[in-house]
């Protein structure tokens, strides 16, 4: 088990602690800062594991599968908690979750045809903006509400753009033409 894979596992292990702390912050406001630190640490493991894996050629099949899954678990868990806390509309989270299911299914179809669909710029931007959006929503500082809303709309737009670009760039997979 190499370091990037350990960082991916750490990210998944941090999720339940992050979720519990964020939800408890509804009754105990200072806990939002603990939740924020947990989320930032978990998010940084995403950047670190990818950087280390590429720099030291430590890319594994485990990492190819689990790294994006860990990202989805972290970000979607955060957004679902933020619905509960009244900080993000559920319909936006539904669109984001639907995109993740569609792309995951698309990647499975591609894999059956021997095609690997790597993350592209739009997918990486989407993840980064979702993470920044979640950070600002956890902080829940009224003076930053405009920034938070802008991040939310950008994250939503990037979610849709990345869906369209993944499918259009790989439409031959759906046709079964590899």
C-alpha positions, 0 to 999 in steps of 0.5 A: 500500500503506497502513500497516495493510496493511504491518503485516499483511505485517510480521506474516506476515514475522515468522512464520518467524523466530518459528517458527525461534527458538521451535523452537531454544529447545528446545536453547537456553532463552534463545532463548524470550525472543527468540521471545516478543518476536517473537510480541508484536511480531507480535501488536501489529501485529494490534492496530495495523493494525486500529486504524489502518485503522478510525481513518483509514478505510484499510480495503481488500479486501486488509486484509479478507482478509489480516489475519485470515489473518495472525492465523491463520498467526501463532497456529496456527504458534505452537500447532503449535510449542508441541505440538512443545515439549510445552506444549499438547495436540495435540487442543486445537490440532486443535479450534482449527485445525478451527474456523478451517477451518470459519469460512474455508469459511463465509466463502467460501460467504457471499462467493459469496452476496454476504454479508460476515461480519465479525469479531464480539466472540467471534472477537476475544476468541478471538484475544486469548486465543489470543495471551495463551495462546501468550505464557504458553506461550512463557514456560513459567514454572512459577509461571504454570502455573495461569494458562497452563492457565486461558488455554488453557481459556478460549481453547478455550471461546472458539474453540467459542463463536465457531464457534457464534455465527458459524454461528447468526448467519449460518445463512441463508448455509448455506441459500443464503438470504443 
